[in-house]
């Protein structure tokens, strides 16, 4: 899918590299538009399907000897399918309030599972961010952390990934929980926050160039991955890619064939932000020969996005049954255009929300 960028500056080129909506009654209680009561709720996976998915993932790891290596007669696809089955099962169990998350803690072979995840991390570079996030979820649970600490070589590997022991927990969370919030457009955003220092990003020279072009600011976007996408194909799996649009500039990631949990994790893009009311729109598509199928989208006011480097965001996709998108976003305002609008400026936020709709 070609990228188009009319009148834009030459940004970082190449292909680019993540919850559900609040119940309608909650939206009404918070003073939101009561029209949301007419919107159908998203279908939920059955409890049996979710628990079976988790158990299948663990069982497939056991059959593989809890080893992610080619010496076990497994192909790269086999090892990836094992990881994704376990990861999706884990996420469904943790995100479904109908399921006791103690089920995750009662699994046998926790240290062996962590060993598989560590080997998979070392083997599959493109999946490292995804493995890291899953380990963060598991190791903030005491039974999993204790299982890792009881195996010194395994915990040594966890420490190399930035996790700390229980003894060090007095200075802060060994693994901080994921922080989930609702942004001003109503999208559920999950911020992966483990206390890991986020590197600084210097856009000084790029901002000067954007200012000369008359832009209000600059938006840095990196598409990392998507999760649990809808399957839009009949005979195989969706072939997803992502379009990102700011103003008249659109860019697109590469297509990943036959995958409902694609991982792009490539280089960032830079977009000129034409006005304070500008919207950034993310669209996930299934690539087809005749006509591409939509897999969900997200629209967010640029002025409400982070202005300092932060951990990636996972955002629930709109206009689809299920799916999430993981992105890094950073907004920088040009210096000579006055102070950025405050997030409490209701008029500005209302205008951007209407534009997104």
N, C-alpha and C positions, 0 to 999 in steps of 0.2 A: 504494500500500500504506500504510494508516494506521499511525501510530506509537502505541504504547500505553505508558504509564508510570504504574503504580499506586503512589500514595503518594509520588511523586517530587517534587522541587522544580521550579519553573519554570526550566529551564536555557535554553541558547541554542537557540532554536526554528528551524523551517524545515527544509528538506531539507539533508542533508550532502553534503558534497562527494560497494613494493610491495614450486638451489633445488630442490629435489626432495628426497625422503627418502633417508637414508643406506642403502646396501645392507644387507640383513639380516645378512650375515656381519660387517660392521663393528659393528653394534649388539651382536652377541653378544660380539665381542672387547672391547667397552667395558663388558661386564658387564650389558647390558640383558637384559630378559626374552627368553629363547630362543623364545618363541611367535611373535616377529616373523618367524621363518624361514618360517612358514606363510603369511605374507601375500604375495600376488602383487605383483611389481614393476610400477611404472607403465610403460605402453607408451611407447616413445621414437619421435620422428619419424625417418624415414629420412634418411641423410646426403644423398641426392640431393634430397629434398624441401626440406631446410634450405638447401642451397647454391643451389638453383633460386629459392627465395623471395628470398634476398639479391640474386641477379643480376637477378631480375625487378624488384625495387625500384629498383635502379640504372638499369636500362634504361628504366623508366617515367619516372624523373627526366630522363633524357637526351632522351626524346621530348618532354617538357614544356619542354625548353631549360634545365633546371635552375632554373626559375623558379616560385615559388609565388605566382602573382598571377593575378587574373581576366582580365587582358589577354591571356593565352595561350589563352583559350577554355576554361579549365578551371573546373568548378564547385567549390564548397567540398568537396563529397563526393569529387571526383576528387583534389584536393590532399591530403585526409586519407587516402584509400586509398593514395596513393603513399607518404606518410610512414609509415603503419602497415605496409605491405609491407616497406619497407626496415628499419624498426625491429625487426619480428618476425624477419626474416631475420638481422639482426645479432645479436640475442639468442640465437637458436638456434645460430648458428655459435660464438659465444663460450662458450655453456654446454654444448656437446657435445664431450666429450673425444675423440671419434672424428674430429673435424674439426680440421685444422691451422688455427689462427686467423691464420696468415700469409695465408690467403685474403683476409681483410678488408684487410690491408695492401697486397695486390697489386692491389686494384681501381683502375681508371683513373678520373680525374676526381675525386679526393678533395676538392680545393678546391671544385669545382663542387657536389658533394654537400653540403659544409658550407654553401655559399651558399644552397642550397635549404632546408636546415634552419633557417638564420638567418631567411630570409624567412617560412618557415612559423611560426616562433616569434613573429614580429612580427604575423602575420596572425591566428593562432588562439590567443586568450588562454587558453582552457580546456586547451590542450595544452602550455602553456609548461613546466610541471614535467616532463612526459614528454620534451619536446625537450631540456631542460636535462640530464636524466639521460643521454640518449643521447649528447649532446655530451661529457659527462664521460667516458663510456666510450671514445669515439673519440679525444679529444684527449690522453688519457693514453698513447696509442700514438704513438711518435715519428714514423712516416711521416705520420700525419694531422696532427700538430701542426706539423711542418715545412711541409706543404702549406699550412696556414693562415697560417703566419708569412711564407711567400713571397708572399702576396697581402696587402699592407698594409691595404687597406680592409676585407678580410675579418677579419684579425686584430684590427683596431680594434673590429669588431662583437663578436668573441669576448671582448675585454677588457671591453666594456661588460656582458657577462654574468658577469664575475667570473673569467675565466681569465687566467693569467699566462704570460709568455714563458719560453722555455727559460733565458734569462739569469737570471731571477728564481727559477729552480728550486732554486738553491743554498740558499735560505731555506726550502724545503719543496716538496712535490710540486706541480707545475703543475696537475695534476689527480690527486687521490688516488684509488687504486683503490677499488672497492666492497668493503665489509667484510662477509663472510658468516659467520654463526655459527649454532649450533644452540641454541635455547632449551631450558628445562628440561622442556618438554612434548614435545620431539623435533622441533618444526617448524624448517624452515630459514628463517632471517631474513637478509635482505640490507639493510644499512644504507647509504643513499646518503650518502657523507661526502666532500665536496670541500673541507673547510676553510672553508666559508662559515659565518659567524657565525649561530647560531640565535637568533632574538629571544627575550628573556625573557618569561615568561608569569606574570602576577600573579593568583593565585587566592585571595588573602587573605580578601576579603569573602565569596566563594562558600564557602570552607572554614568560616567562622564560621557561615554559614547551615546547612551540612551537619551541623556539630557540634550545633547546636540540635535538629536532627531526629534525632539519635542515630546518625548514620552513622559508620562507621569511617574513611572517607576519601572522596575525590572523584576521579573518573576523567574526564579530558578526552580525547575521541576525535574524530578527523576522518578520514573515509573519503575517500581521494583518487582512486584509480583501481584497475582490475583489468586483468590482462594474460593473453592467450592462453587465454581461457575455453573450455570445451567448448560446442559448438553442440548445443543440446537441441531445436531446432525442425526440422521436416521441410522446409518450403517457404521458409524464410528463415533469419535468424540469431537467436540468443538475444536476449531482451529483459531484460537483467540489472538487478537492484537488490540492495542489501545490507541485511540486518537486523543490528543490534547489540543484544546483550542483556547487562545486568548486573543480577543479582538479579531483581526482578520488573519491571524497566523495559526496554522494547524500543522501539527507534526504527528507522526505515527510510529509505533514500535514495529519490530519485526513480527511476523506471524509464527506462532509455535503450534505445530501440528499435533492433533489428537491429545489434548491435555486440558483438564478442568482446573488444574492448579499450576498455571504457567509461571515461570520465573524468568524475567528479563534481566534485571540487575545490571544495566549498562550505564552509559554516560549520561550526564544531565543535559537539559536543554535550557536555553535562556529565551524569554519572551519579553518584548516591549509591552508595558501596561499602558494603554492609551489614556485612561481616565480613572478617577477615584471609584466610579461605579462599575468598573470592569469585572467580568466574571471569568473564572477559569472552569472549563468544562472537560471532564474526562468521559470518554465513551469507550466501552468495551464491545468489540464486534467479533463475530464468527466469520472467518473468511470462507467464501464459497465461490464456485466458478461463475454462477449466474448473478446472484444477489447476496450480499453479506447480511447476516442476521444480527440484530442488536442483542447484547447480553447484559445490558444495564448501563447506567450512567450516573455521574455525580456533577453537580454544579455548585461552586462556592464563590462568594465574593472575595476578590483578591485582597481588599482592605482588611479582611478578618483573618488572614493567614499569618503564620509566624513571621516575625521580623528579625528573629535571631535563629541560628542553627539549632534544630531540635531533632529528636529521634523520629524515625519514620512514623507516619500515620496510617492506620488501617481503617478504611471507611466502607460502610455498607452501601452496596450499589442500589440505586433507585430503579423503579420500573422493571423489576425482575423478581422471580420467586426467591432467589438466594444468590449470594456471592459477595465478595469483598475485594477491594483494591488497596494495595499498599503503595504509598508514594512518599517521597520527600518533597517538601515545598518550602520556599523561602522568598519573602517579598522584601524588596528594598526600594525606598522612595527616593526620587531625585532630590538633591539638596535645595535647589532654588525654587521649589514649588510650595514652600510653606510647610507647616506641620501636618503630619498625617491625621486623618479623621480619627477621633476617639471611637472606641467600640460602643460607647454609650450614645453616640449620635444616632438617634432613632430614625431621623429622616433619611440619612445616607444609607443606613442598613435596610430600610424599607424599600428604597429605590433599587438597591442591588438585589434584594430578594425578588422584587417584581421582574427585574431583568432576567434573573435566572429561570423564572417560570415561563 
